[in-house]
Amino acid sequence: MIENSQVEVTTSTDREVSSRAIIKKHVLISMGVGAVPIPIVDVAAVTGVQLSMISKLAKLHGVQFAEDLGKSLLASLVGGLGSKALVTSFLGSAIKAIPVVGSAIGAVTFPAFAGATTYAVGRVFDKHFAQGGTMLDFKPADVKEYFSEELDKGKEVVSNITTTVKKPFTSRKAGKDPEPDAI
């Protein structure tokens, strides 16, 4: 049996399907680790997930990945979001330190932000690599607008994911059996 990492992707359509799968997987993982109840640990974990995603996208496109450079580029890209988004991110993480209420609020806000940000990061790097770019010629300032657009799309993606996840639970509470596709 051939593992996914051993399959050679030969067409742009195959790459597009594979890149979407990589991004989706890492969005879900980011949302999961974003729910870690320990402030700042969640931020570090999401950053690790995003670096893993960039590494896999680079490999998919035949681009050499360098972790130290990836950290710098990721910090520059996400740091370019502006103070409001960064404050939201860190508050979503830090609020978890408040007993009971903080954990509940942080468990909702930070995972959503982590998922949306991961989606945007993935889309930006995927496009850059697909256009023949490398880690060395990636310029966060040049993709700021595209990143912002993808962050908005990422918020919609996360909203759809959370709605889909809640659906079976809401159906059970109402005494209905969930639809087979919802499980």
N, C-alpha and C positions, 0 to 999 in steps of 0.2 A: 504494500500500500504506500502511495506517495503522500507525504505530508504537504500541507499548504505551502510551507516555506520552500519546498523543493520544486514546486510547479513553476515552470517558466511562463511568464505572461508575455504573449506575443503581439496582441493587437491593442489598439487604444481603447476599444470597447471593454476588453478584458481588464485593462488597467483601471478604467473608470469604475467598473463593477467592484474590483478589488479595493480601490481607494475608498469608495463609499462604505464598503464593509469594514475597513480598517477604522475609518472615522466613526462610524456608528458604534462599533465595539468600544472604542475609547471614550466616546461620549457617555455610554452606559457605565463604564468603569469609573469615570470621573464623577458621575452623579453618585455612585456608590461610595467612593472614598471621600467625597465631599460631605457625606453624612457622618463621618467619623466625629464623635463628640468631643474630641480634644482640639482646642484652638491651636492654630498654626501647624499642627501635624497634618491637618486636612489640606492646607495650602501646599505643603511640601509634597504630600502624596499626589495631589492633582498635577503639580508640576512634573513629577516623575512620570505620570501617565501620559501627559502631553509630550514629553521628551521621547517616550517609547513610541508614541504614534508618529512623531516626526521621523524617527529612525526607520520605522516600517514603511512609511511613505517614501523616504529616500531610497530604501532598498528596492521598493517596487519600481521606481523610476530609474534605477541604476546610478543613483547619486551617492557619493561617499558621505557618511554621517560622522560628525565629530561632536561628542557630547558636550564638551566645554563651550564650543562655538554655539551649539544648539541652546544651551542655557542662556547665553548672552543674547542670542537672537530672540528667544522666547521672552526674556525679561524686557527687551526693547519693544517688542511687538505688543505685549500685553500692557506694558507700562505706558505705551502710547494711547491707551484707551482714554486717558484723561482722569483727573482726580476723582470725579464722581463715581465712575465704575470701580476704580481701585478702592475707594473708601467703602463702597458697597461690599466688595469682595472681603476686605479685611474685617469689616463690621460683622458680616455674615459669619465669619470664622470666630472672631473674638467674642461675639455675643453668646457663644456656646458656654463661656465661662460663668455666666449667670445661672445659678442653680434653678432647675426645673423649667422656668419660662424661657431662659436663654437657650437651653438645649432644644426645646420645641421650635422656637423661631429659627435658630441657626440650622436645624435639621431640614428646614424647608427652603430657606433663602440661599444658603451657600451651595447645596447640590445643584440647584437650578442654574446659578451663575457659573458653576464649574462646568456643567454640561454645555451650556451655550458658548462659553469661552473655548472649550475644547473643540467644539464644532467649528467655530470660526478659525481657530489656529490650524486645524486640519485642512479646511478648505483653502486657506491662504497658501500653506506650504504645498499642498497637492497641485494647485494651479501653477505655482512657481516652478516646481519640479517638472510638471507636464510640459511647460513651455521651454524646457531645456536649462532652467536655472539650477544653481548649485547652492550649497551652504555658504560658500565664499562670496557669492554675488547677491545674496538676499539682502535687501534694504528695507527694513521695517517702515521707514518714513514713506517709501513709495507705495506701500500697500495699505496705508492707514484707512483710506476711504473704503476700499474693498473689505478690509477687516471689519469695519463698522457695519457694513451692509450684511456681512455673513454673521456677525454677532446678533443682529436683529433676526435673521433667519434661524439662528441657533436657539434663540428664545422660543420661537414657534415650534421648533423640533422638540425641545425639552417639554414644552407645554403639551404637545401631542403625545409624547412618551408618558408623561405623568397621567394624562387623561386615560390612555390605554391601560396603564397599570391599575388605576383606580376603578375602572369599569367592572371587572369581575367582583371586586370587593363590595362595590355599591350594589350590584345585582344581588349578591348573597345577603346583604343587610336588608334588602327590600323583600326577601323571601323568594326571589327568582333565581333560577339556575342561569349561570352565565352562558353566553353563546359559546359553542366549541372553539371558534376562532379567537375568542377573547382570552383564552387560557394560554 
